[in-house]
Amino acid sequence: MSHLRYLLDENCNARILRGLRRRAPQLNVLTVSEAGLRGDPDAAILEFAATEQRVVVSHHVRTMTVHAKARLLATKPMSGLSLVFQDYPVGQAIDDLVLIAEVSTVEEWQGKMIFLPV
């Protein structure tokens, strides 16, 4: 069983990134910019995440959902997608993402999509 790792989309609130790194420094969190994917389309980000077995965290609820469903329909791997609504409190999003990482594995997230708040 592998530990959960995140890939934060470039539109993801920077306060979520800072909070994750401060509250759970052991958590493996990578941003799209750090991965060299800045400006890449959602489909490319999901492809990279599947290759690296990372759960994507994004605020792009409408577009990421479309691309994730297309991957699943095409039977392509998807290592997970966590969609955070823009108006969801940052502190709560951080708490939820830390908890998710603590209690689940990469294997459990294959082909899964969740929305925060749940």
Buried (B, 14 or more C-beta within 10 A) or exposed (E): EEEBBBBBBBEBBEEBBEBBEEEBEEBEBBBBEEBEBEEBEBBEBBBBBBEEBBBBBBBBEEEBBEBBEBBBEEEBBBBBBBBBEEEBEBEEBBEBBBEBBEEBEBEEBBBBBBEBEE
